[in-house]
């Protein structure tokens, strides 16, 4: 895979996350609920399916800020063995 595609994909993901954050900042209750649900799902995925996502300050911050989208990003990076290995 060319690095050009990875860079374009990274920019697209960053723009989607930025858009979602702007939407959630307008409604902070939705951001808090999304973050709590994502953190609970992350713990359950580790406990039930054994994904092996490390629970540390970095992953908690990504999931707390990004919510479900942040969790999906962590899972994708973990399964592709790019990060969180």
MOGI-V175829 format. One record per residue. N is the residue number from 0. RES is the residue in one small letter. PHI is phi in radians with two decimals (none if undefined). NEAR is the number of other C-alpha atoms within 12 Angstrom. Layout:
# MOGI-V175829
{{N | RES | PHI | NEAR} {N | RES | PHI | NEAR}}
This chain:
# MOGI-V175829
{{0 | x | none | 7} {1 | x | -1.27 | 8} {2 | x | -1.19 | 9} {3 | x | -1.08 | 10} {4 | x | -1.18 | 11} {5 | x | -1.16 | 13} {6 | x | -1.14 | 13} {7 | x | -1.13 | 13} {8 | x | -1.08 | 16} {9 | x | -1.13 | 16} {10 | x | -1.13 | 14} {11 | x | -1.11 | 14} {12 | x | -1.11 | 20} {13 | x | -1.10 | 18} {14 | x | -1.18 | 15} {15 | x | -1.13 | 18} {16 | x | -1.12 | 26} {17 | x | -1.07 | 18} {18 | x | -1.08 | 16} {19 | x | -1.10 | 24} {20 | x | -1.11 | 26} {21 | x | -1.12 | 17} {22 | x | -1.15 | 17} {23 | x | -1.29 | 21} {24 | x | -1.15 | 18} {25 | x | -1.19 | 13} {26 | x | -2.29 | 14} {27 | x | -1.12 | 16} {28 | x | -1.11 | 13} {29 | x | -1.11 | 21} {30 | x | -1.12 | 25} {31 | x | -1.14 | 22} {32 | x | -1.12 | 20} {33 | x | -1.07 | 28} {34 | x | -1.16 | 28} {35 | x | -1.13 | 23} {36 | x | -1.08 | 23} {37 | x | -1.13 | 31} {38 | x | -1.15 | 32} {39 | x | -1.11 | 22} {40 | x | -1.08 | 27} {41 | x | -1.08 | 35} {42 | x | -1.12 | 24} {43 | x | -1.17 | 18} {44 | x | -1.08 | 21} {45 | x | -1.18 | 18} {46 | x | -1.29 | 15} {47 | x | -1.50 | 12} {48 | x | -1.69 | 13} {49 | x | 1.07 | 13} {50 | x | -1.14 | 23} {51 | x | 1.38 | 24} {52 | x | -1.27 | 32} {53 | x | -1.18 | 21} {54 | x | -1.65 | 24} {55 | x | -2.45 | 16} {56 | x | -1.12 | 11} {57 | x | -1.16 | 18} {58 | x | -1.17 | 30} {59 | x | -1.11 | 26} {60 | x | -1.13 | 19} {61 | x | -1.09 | 26} {62 | x | -1.25 | 35} {63 | x | -1.18 | 29} {64 | x | -1.44 | 32} {65 | x | -1.53 | 38} {66 | x | 1.19 | 32} {67 | x | -1.11 | 30} {68 | x | -1.12 | 31} {69 | x | -1.11 | 33} {70 | x | -1.13 | 37} {71 | x | -1.08 | 24} {72 | x | -1.09 | 29} {73 | x | -1.11 | 35} {74 | x | -1.12 | 31} {75 | x | -1.10 | 19} {76 | x | -1.12 | 20} {77 | x | -1.20 | 19} {78 | x | -1.22 | 16} {79 | x | -1.47 | 12} {80 | x | 1.01 | 14} {81 | x | -1.62 | 13} {82 | x | -2.54 | 17} {83 | x | 1.04 | 22} {84 | x | -1.56 | 17}}
